[in-house]
Amino acid sequence: MNKRSDLNRILSAGLAMLLSVTWQASQAATGAADKPPHQSLERDGVVIDFEVLSGGGAANQSPMAGQYADIRFRVTDSAAGQPMSGLNPGAWLDQLHTESGLDSQQLDCKKRIGLYLKGSIGIRPLVDLNSYYLMILNKDPSITVIDPSISVGGVTSTLTRILLKSAPMDWVLSADEKRLFVSLPDADEVAVIDTDSFTLLSNIPAGADPMRMAMQPDGRYLWVGNDAADPAKGGVTVIDSESLQVVASIATGDGHHEMAFSPDSRYAFISNRKSGTLSIIDVPELRRIKDMPVGAHPLDVAYSELSGAVYVVDGQAGNVTVIDGQSRGVRSVIEGSPGLGPIGFSGDGRWGMVLNTLDSQVLVIDAADAKVLHRIDVTAQPYQLEFTPGYAYIRGLGSSKVTMINLSSIAGQAKPIVQGFDAGRAAPGLAGELPMAQSLATSVDQGSVFVVNPADNTTYFYNEGMNAPMSGYPNRGHTARAVSVLNRTLREVEPGIYQSRVRLPASGHFDVAFMLNQPELTHCFSMQVQSNPELDRLNAKPKVTLLADQARVSPDKYRPVRFQVSRGPDNAPHPGIEDLRVRYFMAPSSRPREVAATEVSAGLYEAMLELPDPGAYYLHVGSSSLGMAFGDQPYTSVRRTAATLKQAQ
């Protein structure tokens, strides 16, 4: 009887699966392009529902190539129907691989997931939904983008470099990490980078000397501090992060400005270093409502959500003024010693840490009672601070060592546990002038950090629990100054719902490979992407790419440069262009020169440049027969250095 019941149950389950597969196939065959079929998998006590939402969040439209779509997985317990939270699923989007039979297709899916996890060169999915990228802020006007998952012989894969108008100072990501904003003080602008295509979208006028930047908690406004030489122009420029329009310019005071916000984005708190004041701004009205004296030299400001208070550090007096976030009155003044500077709070808002550059110490403040709990000796001349859930990381100008303070050991009177590691061999201060952007960045797993050492031009990866960094990523051809992590992993947006927004690279049928570790489960769902007429039109235009090794630094006066010209969605070589020309000039401005390019092989063209003086030269490519004007394609640059005495002889 039991065997017969089991057999009936197995046959019923098999029939249900067959009907489900047949229904999905019929939906695809009848061209259900208006409403993508819902796909579901039940296995090992887990139910996974898969769907693709258009960029506008609609589930009744098929996604289109070149547009954004939300890849969403709902994971629930099959017995109780409860969402399974706290998982770390993996997913990959790739061209559909057809095999004979459903079982063969799933076996192939599992095999390809294994290849994806190895990070092998040449075996990469079209879209990796578990990836992250390192963005390196360079000393020169550029940003290097690195994919740390691919490496050959210790050399990390550099995806691209983004050229900027002038040297960068600070940067901040939008709330959805789809845009990167970079302050350019020499240009009085903020550069806007599209982090999907890693291209420059625009440059926004941002007032005089834009330096420090901050995004308010709700992500609506980007705030830019203006360190103008004219005190009347000192203050902040407020930019709408969606429309990229300047919505306000608010004069607050003289000197450098740091910024903090109330958690509800109702109030902004702006320090004015030379004026010795803190300006409080009503964000909805974009109106300054109060200026408070906070000491002779306010160096930094931070907000603790736990205490509901603003903390302003006076470096000259060596104290911290605590201001109530609601009444905007002074609660207390925490006494320290001259040399206090940067301040930050742990993720829970409990522990505040104030760096003292002169004493090489950190003051630990308990936000519960606004009292100094510890004074801890740290790395020499501390100047930057970063938190993970477990540790506070302190970077110093005078030493290569990074100090780590164990956050779980802070409570109580016992001395906290202090550890550290060397990020390189040279002290960062030896690199000279540094930007305001952080040289420390928390990785996506929240249990490791990346650390830039500008003195040896390397970004180090440190995993908590290790004695030393596990790897280092040199930045060849450029000088690294700061690092930021761009997260492209699946995120839990609601309990049991894991989602990632992607730009679909092409039209056609795709596999969406999905993996869970506990329980161990792999499966390939399918999706259809419609063609995009506008994208097809753009793909038909020629694209010009400077060969990577041509951008090297050289003292030669005459420099051959080679360009690859391609077209179509497959970037096929574009041969036979007889009027391809290169226009170039020396930065920041000089008389432009122009030279013809000749074809050396199919789609590969070469031009001989004359670079009379040392410096950076900007290059534009144009062709009348292609309808490609100078400036239509992204510009690139080459650099000539001064010849050494031996070379001159």
C-alpha positions in Angstrom: 0.0 0.0 0.0 2.8 2.4 0.9 4.7 1.5 -2.2 1.6 2.1 -4.4 1.1 5.5 -2.7 4.7 6.5 -3.3 4.4 5.4 -6.9 1.2 7.5 -7.4 2.9 10.5 -5.8 6.0 10.1 -8.1 3.8 9.8 -11.2 1.7 12.8 -10.1 4.8 14.9 -9.6 6.2 13.9 -12.9 3.0 14.7 -14.7 2.9 18.1 -13.0 6.4 18.9 -14.1 5.6 17.8 -17.6 2.5 20.0 -17.8 4.5 22.9 -16.4 7.3 22.5 -18.9 4.7 22.0 -21.7 2.8 25.2 -20.6 6.0 27.3 -20.6 7.0 25.9 -24.0 3.6 26.7 -25.4 3.8 30.3 -24.0 7.1 30.8 -25.8 5.8 29.2 -29.0 2.8 31.5 -29.1 5.0 34.5 -28.8 3.9 35.6 -25.3 6.1 38.7 -25.8 3.5 40.9 -24.1 3.7 39.0 -20.8 6.8 36.9 -20.0 5.7 33.5 -18.5 6.2 33.1 -14.8 8.7 30.3 -14.0 8.9 28.3 -10.8 11.0 25.5 -9.5 10.3 23.3 -6.4 13.1 21.1 -5.1 14.5 19.9 -1.8 11.9 21.8 0.2 12.6 25.1 -1.6 10.4 27.0 -4.1 12.1 29.5 -6.4 9.9 31.9 -8.4 11.7 33.7 -11.2 10.5 36.7 -13.1 11.9 39.6 -15.1 10.5 43.1 -14.6 11.0 45.8 -17.2 13.0 48.9 -16.1 9.8 50.6 -15.0 8.9 47.7 -12.7 6.2 46.2 -14.9 5.9 42.4 -15.2 3.6 42.6 -18.2 6.2 43.7 -20.7 9.0 41.7 -22.3 12.4 43.3 -21.6 14.2 45.0 -24.5 17.8 44.9 -25.5 19.8 47.9 -24.2 17.2 48.7 -21.5 17.2 48.0 -17.8 15.4 45.0 -16.3 15.1 43.7 -12.8 16.0 40.0 -12.5 14.1 38.8 -9.5 14.0 35.5 -7.5 11.5 34.8 -4.7 12.8 32.0 -2.5 10.3 30.4 0.0 10.0 27.3 2.1 7.8 24.8 0.3 6.3 23.4 3.5 5.4 26.6 5.4 5.4 29.1 2.5 7.6 31.4 4.4 10.3 33.6 2.7 13.8 32.3 3.1 15.9 35.3 4.2 19.6 35.8 4.6 20.6 33.6 1.7 23.5 34.3 -0.7 22.3 33.1 -4.1 24.4 33.3 -7.2 23.0 34.1 -10.7 24.4 34.5 -14.2 22.8 35.7 -17.5 24.2 34.1 -20.7 23.2 33.1 -24.2 20.9 30.1 -24.3 22.7 26.8 -24.6 20.4 24.2 -26.1 20.8 20.5 -25.4 18.7 17.4 -26.2 16.2 17.1 -23.3 15.6 19.0 -20.1 17.9 16.8 -18.0 20.8 17.4 -20.4 20.1 21.2 -20.3 20.2 21.3 -16.5 23.4 19.2 -16.4 25.0 21.7 -18.9 23.7 24.5 -16.7 25.5 23.1 -13.6 28.7 22.6 -15.6 28.7 26.2 -16.8 28.1 27.5 -13.3 31.2 25.7 -12.2 33.2 27.3 -15.0 31.8 30.8 -14.0 32.9 30.3 -10.5 36.5 29.5 -11.6 36.8 33.0 -13.1 38.5 31.6 -16.2 39.6 33.8 -19.0 37.4 33.5 -22.0 34.6 31.7 -20.1 32.5 34.5 -18.7 28.8 35.1 -18.8 27.3 38.1 -20.6 26.1 39.4 -17.3 27.4 38.3 -13.9 24.9 39.1 -11.1 27.4 38.3 -8.4 30.2 40.6 -9.5 31.7 43.7 -8.1 34.2 46.1 -9.6 37.0 48.2 -8.1 37.1 51.9 -9.2 40.4 53.5 -8.6 40.7 57.3 -8.5 43.9 58.3 -10.1 46.2 61.3 -9.6 45.8 62.3 -13.3 42.3 63.0 -14.7 41.1 59.5 -14.9 39.4 56.5 -13.1 40.6 52.9 -13.6 37.9 50.2 -13.5 39.1 46.7 -12.4 37.3 43.4 -12.4 39.1 41.6 -9.5 37.5 38.2 -10.4 39.7 37.7 -13.4 43.5 37.5 -13.0 46.4 36.0 -15.0 49.7 35.7 -13.2 48.7 38.2 -10.6 47.8 40.9 -13.1 44.2 42.0 -12.5 42.0 42.6 -15.5 41.5 46.3 -16.2 38.1 46.7 -17.8 38.5 50.3 -18.8 39.7 53.8 -17.9 37.4 56.8 -17.8 38.9 60.1 -18.7 38.0 63.2 -16.9 38.3 66.9 -17.7 40.6 67.7 -14.8 42.1 66.0 -11.7 39.5 64.6 -9.3 39.2 65.4 -5.6 36.2 63.4 -4.2 33.5 61.0 -5.4 30.2 59.5 -4.3 27.8 56.9 -5.7 24.1 57.4 -6.2 21.8 55.4 -4.0 21.3 52.7 -6.7 25.0 52.8 -7.6 24.1 53.5 -11.2 25.9 56.9 -11.3 29.2 58.0 -9.9 29.7 61.7 -9.2 33.2 63.1 -9.2 34.2 66.6 -8.0 36.7 68.5 -10.3 37.9 71.6 -8.5 40.0 72.9 -11.3 37.0 72.8 -13.7 34.4 74.0 -11.1 32.3 71.0 -12.2 31.1 67.6 -11.1 31.6 64.7 -13.6 28.7 62.2 -13.9 29.7 58.6 -14.7 27.3 55.9 -15.9 28.5 52.9 -14.0 26.8 50.4 -16.3 28.7 51.5 -19.4 31.6 53.2 -17.5 31.2 56.3 -19.7 31.1 60.0 -18.9 27.5 61.2 -19.1 28.0 64.9 -18.5 29.8 67.6 -16.5 27.7 69.7 -14.2 28.7 73.3 -13.2 29.0 73.0 -9.4 30.1 76.4 -8.1 33.6 77.6 -7.2 36.1 75.0 -6.1 33.9 72.0 -5.6 35.7 69.7 -3.2 33.9 67.5 -0.6 30.6 65.7 -1.8 27.9 63.9 0.1 24.6 62.2 -0.9 21.8 62.7 1.5 20.3 59.5 3.0 17.2 59.3 0.7 19.4 59.8 -2.4 17.5 62.7 -3.8 20.1 65.5 -3.6 23.9 65.5 -4.1 25.6 68.1 -1.9 28.8 69.7 -3.1 31.0 71.9 -0.8 32.4 75.0 -2.4 35.8 76.0 -1.0 35.8 79.3 -2.8 38.6 81.8 -2.4 35.9 84.5 -2.2 34.2 84.1 1.2 31.0 85.4 -0.2 30.9 82.3 -2.6 31.7 79.8 0.1 28.9 77.3 0.8 27.2 74.4 -1.0 25.8 73.6 -4.4 22.8 71.2 -4.3 22.2 68.9 -7.4 19.2 66.7 -8.1 20.7 63.3 -8.5 18.1 62.2 -11.1 17.7 65.2 -13.3 21.3 66.3 -12.8 20.2 69.9 -12.5 21.5 72.4 -9.9 18.5 73.2 -7.6 20.2 75.5 -5.1 23.4 77.4 -4.3 23.5 78.2 -0.6 26.1 80.5 1.0 27.0 79.2 4.4 30.4 80.6 5.3 34.1 80.7 4.6 36.6 77.8 4.3 36.3 74.1 3.7 33.0 72.4 4.2 32.1 68.9 5.6 28.5 67.6 5.6 26.1 65.5 7.6 22.4 64.8 7.5 19.5 63.7 9.7 18.4 60.1 8.9 15.1 61.4 7.4 17.0 63.8 5.1 15.1 66.7 6.7 18.2 68.7 7.8 21.7 69.2 6.4 24.5 70.2 8.7 27.4 72.1 7.0 30.6 73.0 8.7 32.5 76.2 7.7 36.1 75.9 8.7 37.3 79.5 8.5 34.1 81.0 9.8 34.0 78.7 12.8 30.3 77.9 12.3 27.9 75.1 11.6 25.1 75.9 9.2 21.8 74.1 9.5 19.7 73.8 6.3 16.1 72.9 5.9 16.3 70.4 3.0 12.7 70.4 1.7 12.9 74.3 1.6 16.6 74.4 0.7 16.9 77.3 3.1 19.6 78.0 5.7 17.8 78.3 9.1 20.6 78.7 11.6 24.3 79.3 12.0 26.0 78.1 15.2 29.4 78.9 16.5 31.3 75.6 17.0 34.9 76.6 17.7 37.7 78.3 15.8 38.5 75.5 13.4 35.7 72.9 12.8 37.3 70.1 10.8 34.6 67.5 10.5 31.0 66.8 11.3 29.0 63.5 11.8 25.5 62.4 12.8 24.7 59.5 15.1 21.2 58.1 14.5 21.4 56.2 17.8 21.9 59.4 19.9 20.0 61.7 17.5 22.8 64.2 17.7 25.4 66.0 15.5 29.0 65.9 16.5 31.3 68.8 15.3 35.1 68.4 15.8 37.2 71.5 16.5 40.8 70.7 15.6 42.4 73.7 17.1 40.7 73.5 20.6 40.6 69.7 20.5 37.0 69.2 21.5 33.8 67.9 20.0 30.5 69.9 20.3 27.4 67.7 20.5 24.3 69.3 19.1 20.7 67.9 19.5 19.3 66.9 16.1 15.8 68.1 17.0 16.1 71.2 19.1 19.4 72.1 17.4 20.8 73.2 20.7 24.2 72.3 22.3 23.9 69.2 24.5 27.5 69.0 25.7 31.2 69.5 24.7 33.6 66.5 24.8 37.1 67.6 25.7 40.1 66.1 23.9 43.4 67.6 22.8 44.5 69.8 19.8 44.9 67.8 16.6 41.5 66.2 16.5 40.1 65.7 13.0 38.1 63.2 11.1 35.1 61.6 13.0 33.0 58.6 12.1 30.4 56.3 13.7 30.0 52.5 13.5 27.1 51.2 11.5 24.8 50.9 14.5 25.6 54.5 15.5 26.9 53.4 19.0 30.7 54.0 18.8 32.1 57.3 17.6 35.8 57.5 16.7 37.7 60.8 16.4 41.2 60.7 14.9 44.0 62.8 16.4 46.7 63.3 13.8 49.1 65.1 16.1 48.9 62.5 18.9 48.4 59.4 16.7 45.5 58.4 18.8 41.8 57.7 18.4 39.2 58.9 20.9 36.3 56.4 21.3 33.0 58.1 22.2 30.0 56.2 23.6 27.0 57.8 21.8 24.8 56.7 24.7 26.3 59.3 27.1 28.6 61.4 24.9 31.7 60.5 27.0 35.2 59.4 26.0 35.4 55.7 26.7 39.0 55.0 25.4 42.1 56.7 24.0 43.8 54.3 21.8 47.3 54.6 20.2 47.1 53.9 16.5 49.1 54.1 13.3 51.2 57.3 12.8 49.3 60.5 11.7 45.8 58.9 11.3 43.7 60.7 8.7 41.1 58.2 7.4 38.5 55.9 9.0 36.4 53.1 7.7 34.0 50.6 9.4 32.9 47.1 8.8 30.4 45.3 11.1 33.3 43.9 13.1 36.1 46.5 13.0 37.2 50.1 12.7 40.0 50.6 10.2 42.4 53.6 10.6 44.8 54.7 7.9 47.8 56.9 8.7 49.9 59.3 6.7 53.1 58.4 8.5 53.0 54.6 8.3 52.1 51.8 6.0 50.3 50.0 8.9 46.5 49.9 9.0 45.2 49.8 12.6 42.1 47.6 13.3 40.0 48.1 16.5 37.7 45.2 17.4 34.3 46.8 17.9 33.0 43.9 20.1 35.8 44.6 22.6 35.0 48.4 23.1 32.2 48.2 25.7 33.5 48.3 29.3 36.7 49.5 30.9 39.0 46.9 29.5 41.5 48.0 26.8 40.0 47.2 23.4 41.6 44.6 21.1 43.8 46.4 18.6 45.3 44.6 15.6 46.9 45.7 12.3 48.5 44.9 9.0 50.9 46.5 6.6 49.3 47.7 3.3 52.6 48.0 1.4 55.9 49.2 2.7 55.9 52.9 2.2 53.9 55.5 4.2 51.0 57.1 2.2 52.3 60.6 3.2 55.3 60.1 0.9 53.0 60.3 -2.1 52.5 64.0 -1.7 49.2 65.8 -2.2 46.2 63.4 -1.7 42.5 63.8 -2.6 39.7 63.8 -0.1 38.3 60.5 -1.4 38.8 57.5 0.8 41.8 55.2 0.4 39.8 52.5 2.3 36.7 50.7 1.0 34.6 47.9 2.5 34.1 44.9 0.2 30.7 43.5 -0.7 30.9 40.7 1.9 31.4 43.3 4.7 34.2 41.2 6.1 37.1 42.6 4.1 38.5 45.8 2.9 40.5 47.3 0.0 43.3 49.7 0.8 45.1 52.0 -1.6 48.7 52.8 -0.9 49.4 55.9 -3.0 53.1 55.6 -2.3 53.5 52.3 -4.1 50.5 52.6 -6.5 48.9 49.4 -5.3 45.4 48.5 -4.0 45.6 45.8 -1.3 42.8 43.3 -0.4 42.6 42.3 3.2 40.3 39.7 4.6 39.5 39.9 8.3 41.3 37.2 10.3 44.4 37.2 8.2 47.9 38.5 9.2 48.5 40.3 5.9 46.7 41.3 2.7 45.8 38.4 0.5 46.6 40.2 -2.8 47.6 43.5 -4.3 46.4 45.1 -7.5 49.0 47.4 -9.2 47.6 50.3 -11.3 49.9 50.3 -14.2 50.3 53.6 -16.2 48.4 55.7 -13.6 48.9 56.7 -10.0 46.2 55.3 -7.6 44.9 57.6 -4.9 41.5 56.2 -3.7 39.3 53.2 -4.1 35.5 52.5 -4.2 33.6 49.3 -4.6 30.8 49.0 -7.1 28.4 46.3 -6.0 26.7 44.2 -8.7 25.5 41.3 -6.6 22.0 40.1 -6.0 20.5 42.0 -3.1 17.7 41.0 -0.8 15.2 43.8 -1.4 12.4 42.2 0.7 12.4 39.1 2.9 13.1 36.2 0.6 13.2 38.4 -2.6 16.6 38.7 -4.3 16.9 41.1 -7.1 19.4 42.9 -9.4 18.9 45.5 -12.0 20.9 44.9 -15.2 21.2 46.5 -18.6 20.4 43.7 -21.1 23.2 43.5 -23.6 21.5 42.0 -26.7 18.3 40.5 -28.0 17.5 36.7 -28.1 17.0 33.8 -25.9 19.0 33.6 -22.6 19.7 31.3 -19.8 19.5 32.7 -16.2 21.6 30.3 -14.2 20.7 30.2 -10.5 22.6 28.6 -7.6 22.1 28.1 -3.8 24.6 26.6 -1.4 22.2 25.6 1.3 20.4 23.6 0.2 22.7 22.8 -2.7 20.7 23.7 -5.8 21.4 24.8 -9.4 18.9 25.5 -12.1 18.7 27.4 -15.4 15.6 29.5 -16.0 15.0 31.1 -19.5 14.1 34.5 -20.7 13.4 36.2 -24.1 14.8 39.7 -24.8 13.2 41.7 -27.7 15.3 43.5 -30.2 15.6 47.3 -29.8 15.5 49.3 -33.1 17.2 52.3 -31.5 20.0 50.1 -30.2 20.4 48.4 -33.6 20.7 51.8 -35.2 23.4 52.8 -32.7 25.3 49.5 -33.1 25.4 50.1 -36.8 27.6 53.2 -36.2 31.3 52.7 -36.3 33.2 52.6 -33.0 36.8 53.7 -32.5 39.1 52.1 -29.8 42.7 53.1 -29.1 44.7 50.0 -28.5 45.5 49.7 -24.8 49.3 49.6 -25.1 49.4 52.8 -27.2 48.5 54.9 -24.2 51.8 54.2 -22.5 54.1 57.0 -21.3 57.0 57.7 -23.6 59.7 60.4 -24.0 59.6 60.1 -27.9 58.7 63.2 -29.9 57.1 61.1 -32.7 54.6 58.5 -31.6 52.6 56.0 -33.8 49.2 55.3 -32.4 46.8 52.6 -33.6 43.0 52.6 -33.6 40.6 49.7 -34.1 37.5 50.7 -36.0 34.6 48.3 -35.6 30.8 48.3 -36.3 27.7 46.2 -35.6 26.7 44.4 -32.5 29.6 42.0 -32.8 32.1 44.8 -33.2 33.3 43.4 -36.6 36.4 45.2 -38.1 35.5 48.1 -40.4 38.1 48.1 -43.2 38.6 50.4 -46.2 38.2 53.8 -44.6 40.2 56.2 -46.7 39.6 59.5 -45.0 40.1 58.6 -41.3 42.0 61.4 -39.6 43.2 62.2 -36.1 43.0 65.6 -34.5 45.1 66.2 -31.3 46.2 68.9 -29.0 48.2 69.3 -25.9 46.3 69.9 -22.6 45.0 72.1 -21.3 44.8 74.0 -24.6 47.1 74.5 -27.7 46.8 74.8 -31.4 45.2 71.5 -32.7 47.1 69.4 -35.2 45.6 67.0 -37.6 47.1 63.9 -39.4 45.8 61.2 -41.7 45.5 57.6 -40.5 46.3 54.7 -42.8 45.0 51.1 -42.6 47.6 48.5 -41.6 45.3 45.5 -41.4 41.5 44.9 -41.6 39.9 47.6 -39.4 43.2 48.6 -37.8 44.5 52.1 -38.6 47.7 53.9 -37.6 48.6 57.6 -37.4 52.0 59.2 -36.7 51.8 62.0 -34.1 54.3 64.7 -33.5 54.5 65.6 -29.8 56.9 68.5 -29.6 56.6 69.2 -25.9 56.3 67.0 -22.8 52.7 66.7 -21.5 49.3 65.1 -22.1 47.8 65.2 -25.5 44.1 64.6 -26.3 43.1 62.7 -29.4 39.9 62.8 -31.5 39.1 60.7 -34.6 36.9 61.7 -37.5 35.8 60.6 -40.9 33.6 62.5 -43.4 32.6 59.4 -45.3 31.3 57.8 -42.1 29.6 60.9 -41.0 31.8 60.9 -37.9 32.8 64.4 -36.8 35.7 65.0 -34.4 34.2 64.7 -30.9 31.5 62.2 -31.8 33.6 59.4 -30.5 35.0 59.3 -26.9 38.4 61.1 -26.8 41.5 59.5 -25.5 45.0 60.6 -24.6 48.7 59.9 -24.8 51.5 61.3 -22.7 55.0 62.4 -23.6 57.5 62.7 -20.7 60.6 64.8 -20.6 63.6 63.0 -22.0 66.4 62.0 -19.6 70.0 63.4 -20.1 71.1 60.1 -21.6 68.3 60.1 -24.1 68.9 63.7 -25.0 72.5 62.9 -25.8 
